[in-house]
């Protein structure tokens, strides 16, 4: 059967189209790996690095703290700025006392009174100390026949905020750090009543005496409560026994009697000022 010109042209067109389709299919097969690689790279660019990925999905690791700032004690607030722990109001407690700045300070037993005529000159403490009208004493007697040993005694009273000072005895100031007015003091019950820090490792004493003088701290009732707390701490931790100024057992009634003496003293002071 003879094929006409038209049929030849159609056949040639079909062959050409088929060739074009085959060539396109071949090119697509050859570039498939490249296309996948480019696609993977684009996806990978939006993902976290391999190290970060393992950090997120793996087990927790220990972070190096070598670059973290270290705690400096100078950055801490002063003791007087810390919030006291919440306890019952009637319970004696250790810590700093926070007084109103409006109160006029009363000279303590150990603080000399400045001369009104010339406040810059240093006056004689023995002449300027006000007369002591009341002395509240709490004795702590050791139950151990060897008495209180120096190192243990020193550590205990330092924890209560007492600091070695004038007259070679220990004093509790308004601040646990040793600043502010003197609230009360602690002396050796054995004459002459002093302590020798140079020989504290070999020091022993059968008893010590806490005492608070009036006039003294601006707020004597609060200062007395702190003194009771310090004496109790010493007796409990170093096997001691609390006694009053008559060497009788210190009871709750005795403590209330001491507080009443403070109230009576303050009442007399108010009456005198009027």
Buried (B, 14 or more C-beta within 10 A) or exposed (E): EEEEEEEEEEEEEEEEEEEEEEEEEEEEEEEEEEEEEEEEEEEEEEEEEEEEEEEEEEEEEEEEEEEEEEEEEEEEEEBBEEEEEEEEEEEBBBBBBEBEEEEEEBBBBBBBBBBEEEEEEEBEBEEEBBEEEBEBBBBBBBEEEEBBBBEEBBEBBBBBBBBBBEBBBBBBBBBBEBEBBBBBBBBBBBEEBEBEEEEBEEBEBBBBBBBBBBBBBBBBEBBBBBBBBBBBBBBEEBEBEBBBBEEEEBEEEBBEEBBEBBEEBBEEEEEEEE
